[in-house]
Amino acid sequence: MEVVVGKRETLGDVFAGEQMDAELAHTELVHVQMRGVTDRPLPEVGHSPFLLDVLQMCEAVAGRSSESLIGDFEGGYAMWKEAALNDGAGFFTVNPADAYWQMLSVTGQ
């Protein structure tokens, strides 16, 4: 699978102006786009937020830049941020490959 980093920020950035624990505010997130790379076509996941520590432990994460983003990454990020601000979204703490295949199984792909 291919992972393209679109944005990096802290929870403090996401919840700017909100009261939060200082340690939690420094929690680093990486917002990525994931693409299946196999001999058969697999869907793209336009936006997924991950805990930075999870990505740093992955050997298979491709270090592609945001210029490689396709589709509506910014729209997905905006939807996630709105949901996060309303207590309706979080971030992944599993590796990107596991998250990708879990998402595909939920959507019946």
Residue, then its C-alpha position, 0 to 999 in steps of 0.5 A: m500500500e502507498v501512504v501519502v502524507g498530506k498534513r501534520e499537526t498537534l491536537g492543540d492545533v486542531f482544538a485551538g482555543e479549547q481547554m485541554d491537558a498540555e500533554l494531550a495538546h502536544t499529541e502529534l497527528v499525521h493526516v494521510q491518503m492511502r492507496g492500495v497497490t496490487d495487481r487488481p484495482l483497490p480504492e483510495v482512502g482520501h483522508s485518514p488521521f493517524l497518531l504520528d507514533v504509529l506511522q514512525m513504527c511502520e517500515a512500509v510507509a512511503g514518504r511521499s509528499s503532499e504534491s502526490l495527493i489526488g482526489d479530495f484530501e482537503g474535503g476529507y480533512a475538513m469533514w474530519k476536523e468538523a466532526a472532531l470539534n463536535d466529539g464525533a471523530g478520532f484518529f487511528t492508533v493502528n498501522p495504516a495497512d490494518a486501518y486500510w483493510q478494516m475500512l475496506s471490509v466495512t465497506g464491503q470492498 
